[in-house]
Each structure stands twice: as C-alpha cells, then as structure tokens.
Amino acid sequence: MQSSSPIREYELMVTRRQLFGRMALGLGTAAMSQLLDQDLLAGRAGELSATHHAPKAKHVIYLFMSGGPSHLDLWDYKPGMQQMFNQQLPDHVRNGQRVTGMTASQKNGLPICPTKYRFTKHDNNASGLWVSELLPHMASVARDICVTYSTFTEAINHDPAITYIQTGSQIPGRPSLGAWLSYGLGSMNENLPHYVVMHARTNHAEQSLFNRLWGPGFLPSDHQGMLMRSQGDPVLYLSNPAGVTKSDRRTQLDALAALNHEQHQRFADPEIVARIRQHEMAYRMQTSVPELMDLSTETADTFQLYGEDARTPGTFAACCLNARRLAERGVRNIQIFHRGWDAHGGLPREHGSQCKDIDQGCAALITDLKQRGMLDDTLVIWGGEFGRTAYCQGNLTRENYGRDHHPRCFTTWMAGGGVKPGITYGQTDAYGYNIADADGNTLTPQPSKEKWTPGTMHIHDLNATILHLLGIDHKRLTYRYQGRDFRLTDVHGHVIHDLIS
C-alpha cells in the first residue's frame, strides 16, 4: 500500500455523511470568505479598533473575597445594633426574604448580632469613613478609596452568586469579566496573557473555585484567564521536558502550526487560530514569566510596604506584589481570589485570620501604585459575591457568632482608574439589612434595563461601570452566539456616574 500523510489517511476514513457535511461547509465558507476579512476568520472581530470613549483606566486588579465577607464587621458601622443584642429581627425588616436552608432550620429564630469590633472614623475627604479595627492598614488609605455600601445581587448561594458577579449570569457557560476585556481590548504585551488569575493561600479554604469563573465561555479560548501558580512552574508545562531544547520546541510548534493552518483553511474555525495563538503565547512566556516571578529585584522598602509575607510565594501579599508587576508589564486584567470568607460560625476567629491575610497587601497595593504613578490608570476592586446577615447563625455570644449569606446589600470598594477617591456611596438601614435612602426608608431596587434606583449598585451596574472606566460601552461589547448577541451585563446594567471622577 502506498504511504500517505496522516491527514490524507484521515480523509480516506470519512463517512458519507461527513463528506456531504464538509461539502456544505466548504461552499458556505467560500461565500463568506468574500464578505468577511481575515481578522474575523481568525476570531478577532470583537477586538475594538478603538474604545467607545476615552478610557480612564488601562488595567484592572480585582481582589475577590470568595465566600462573602461581613460588611457589618468590616465596613458598614451600625452602633445602634449594640442595644439590640439577641433580639429577634423584626418581620418588616426581613419582609419575607428568602433565607438559606441553614437559617430556615434554626430553632432560635433570627437573633440580631451586633459586631464585636470597634470602628474608627477616618478622614476620606468627605464625611469620614468608618473602618473596623480588623483593617488598620486599609484605614490608612481611606482617602484613596471609594466605598459602596449598597451593592446587591439576587443570588443567595455561593456558586450561582460567584458565577453571577463574574460572568453576568447565575447559569454557568458565559464568559468572565476578564475574558470580555481580553476579547474587547486585546493585549498590551504580546509576551504575557491578557488576563492572569492567582489564588492566594488561606487558612479557611472552604469553597471550591472552578476555572469557568475565569473562563472564556463561548468566546475563543485564548481569552480565558491564565492561572498562575505559586509552586513549581508558575504556568503548567511552561518548562520544556528533559532533552527538549528551545530550538526543538520551536520546530515542534512550527510543524503544529502548519497542520493547524491547513485545518483552518479548510474549516475556517476560529478556535483553530485561537489554539495557534495559545501555543505561541506559551512559547514566549517561557522567557517572560520567569523574569516576572523573580522578586529579587524588589527593594527592601517594597517588602516593608507589603510585609514579610510578600517574600513567601502564594500569600495574598505576594499576589498583590505580583499584580503590580503584571500591570507594570502591560497585563490588562489581573484577578486575585482569596477564599474562606464563609463564616457561618466562629466569624471572629475566621475573619480575624482572613483580614490579617489581606489587610496590609490591599493597602500596600494602592500605596505602591500611587507612588509609581500607576494608580491613575489602574482600577483596583475589592469585594465578594454577597454580604452577611444582621442576625446570627449558630450559638450567639458577644464574643463568638456566625452569619449567613446576605445578597440584599453588601460593601465593595474601588480605587484609582478614574474612580472618585475618598467618597462613600449608598447606605443601608439601621440593621445593615436593606438598602435605604437618605431618610432611612427601605429601598427595594431591582436589576432593570429601563429603571435605576439612585444610591444603589446592582452587580450588573458594577460591571457596566468597570467597562465604562476602560472605555467600553457595556451595551456595545457583544458576541453573537446561538443566534443572539450576548454581553456581560445581559439586558441590564447602568453606569454609576456618581463614582467617576
């Protein structure tokens, strides 16, 4: 039998149905190729030739506190609750809200749980910002941050809530915020990914994090976040196997690219080109990533700023320092996940440990960016998927308590990147349970494409505002999939202009 190439052998094995299917595809591709440019066939049609308006930020560093930090113990000061210890939450405050199965089975009802922590008022250019004693370093940068008390969501359980704020849908399968930014804005450094993800070490890693939270969904796969590890190779398979030289690797990639290009010419599948780009990025990262992870060039003053933990790979402080280095090198979107904020019981012990992990790193990142002149065009975001309840979960004492999930209101903050420094936005009622207006009346905002309630920020509004700061109109950054134009904010979202300088 005459020898043939592997591709030719594959062609000889096709079925009759596959043959007719390919013929139809080939005719359609030929017609479309006359109408569409090569960039579209390469999967780059979504990258904006220019931003929709002048951007205020070029980079995003998103500090995500997975599990739901307690706004009542960190940011949202409610001194009046001290006199309500162990009283039942009034029915009109709850107002029929759905609670989790964990709370529904409590025999002691919904006992009000004031924080055990002292709060101190700090100058933030406005009326002052109350900060918990758990966050002394963040208190020192009060003048640089914009704190929103009225963020809200509909999801009440972790996985749908994290999926919702990361992708704009409670149902898995949509692209993440970072993937949308990669798709829309492209890269500023061809030797590093558009989107980098890090997982910081924690003593309370209760929840799992799935790679779909930084995944591309239905976008081309080269827009997914690259997970940077703290042990071994920073990126899996970055190093060449034993016996494989750099020139060997180059030859292999050239041969593989030739095969992929041949497949792309036949099928016009943009995912094939995405695969080629990923291979080339991996090759370039073999030089750029080791240099990035080498912290020996950082000064003693820098380590003093971030704390000694920054010398240990994988700590939150080390991740924050690496985030600054990534932004310096042109990476557009960096996300640090810190797990362990799901304090159903023993909140003082767990939140005390968590805040010790993150407090100095968060403040140092803001200070470091500001000192280097980078804060003006780098947007730093902090928050989780929801807040925690005003009532206790489990046994309640003054010194020890837990709190359940609370989506109706929670605290997020932003700094730099065109956000007004030193302001607070929105407010909650006397229980920190509902969003309230200036007179203390309860507001019941809903995500809506027509109406928006001033003083509130749904997670769609948060994402719309993030995109706006990067020069993107959230209504115009779309991707057609399954016959419909999708976007990060679905059919909702309003830009919160009150937060923008």
Secondary structure, DSSP 4 states (H G I P E B T S, - for coil): -----HHHHHHHT--HHHHHHHHHHHHHHHHHHTTS-HHHHTT-TTS-SS-SS--S-SEEEEEEEET---HHHHT---GGGGGGTTPBPPHHHHTT----HHHHT-TT--BB---SS-EEEE--SSS-EEEETT-HHHHTTGGGEEEEEEEE-S--SHHHHHHHHHHS-SSTTSPPHHHHHHHHH--S-TTS-SEEEEEE--S---S---GGGGS-TTS-GGGSPEEEPSSSSSSTT-SPPTT--HHHHHHHHHHHHHHHHHHHHHH--HHHHHHHHHHHHHHHHHHHHHHHH-GGGS-HHHHHHH-GGGGSTTSHHHHHHHHHHHHHTT-SEEEEEEE----SS-HHHHHHHHHHHHHHHHHHHHHHHHHTT-GGGEEEEEE-S-EEEEEEESS--SS--EEEEE-S-EEEEEESTTBPTTEEE--B-TTSSSBB-TTS-B------SS---TT-EEHHHHHHHHHHHTT--TTT--EEETTEEE-TTTT-----GGGB-
